[in-house]
Amino acid sequence: MDKLTSRAPQAARLLLGAIFTVFGLNGFFNFLPMPPPPPAAGAFFGALAATGYMLPLLKSFEVFAGLLLLSGRMVPFALTLLAPIVVNIVAFHLFLAPQGLPLAIVVLGLGSYLAVVHRAAYRALFAAPHGTAGAAPTRRPTGQAAPQTLRAA
């Protein structure tokens, strides 16, 4: 059992990396046949494609982050890049194309598991600023200069 738990993060990382690399590359080369989407899902993808940049940008991020996961390099960074993509994948399948929801849930689970495994890398994002002990930082109104301190000569 100990060997299984020690290999689980690696397996999850490789599986998630493979999913994003393959589906990201499929966005460029169309080597996986996709069933026709429901009308609302097709309209959504049509709108993304009409921008001329959004789908290539999205698929580029998927391939880049997937390759980072496969290589094992900068895994927390790759997970950070993929987090908003995963949220949109789940929402897309939840609201527009429910037939893909099982894979979306697997992707969400793998990403969440890996985020927990690498939680130490995200600790600083959720820490209070130094010296404030949780107090909100004070802000000066715009246009006011910072107070000057006098130095002893």
Secondary structure, DSSP 8 states (H G I E B T S, - for coil): -HHHHHHHHHHHHHHHHHHHHHHHHHHHH--S------HHHHHHHHHHHHTSSHHHHHHHHHHHHHHHHHHTSSHHHHHHHHHHHHHHHHHHHHHT-GGGHHHHHHHHHHHHHHHHHTHHHHGGGGS--TTTTT-------TT----------
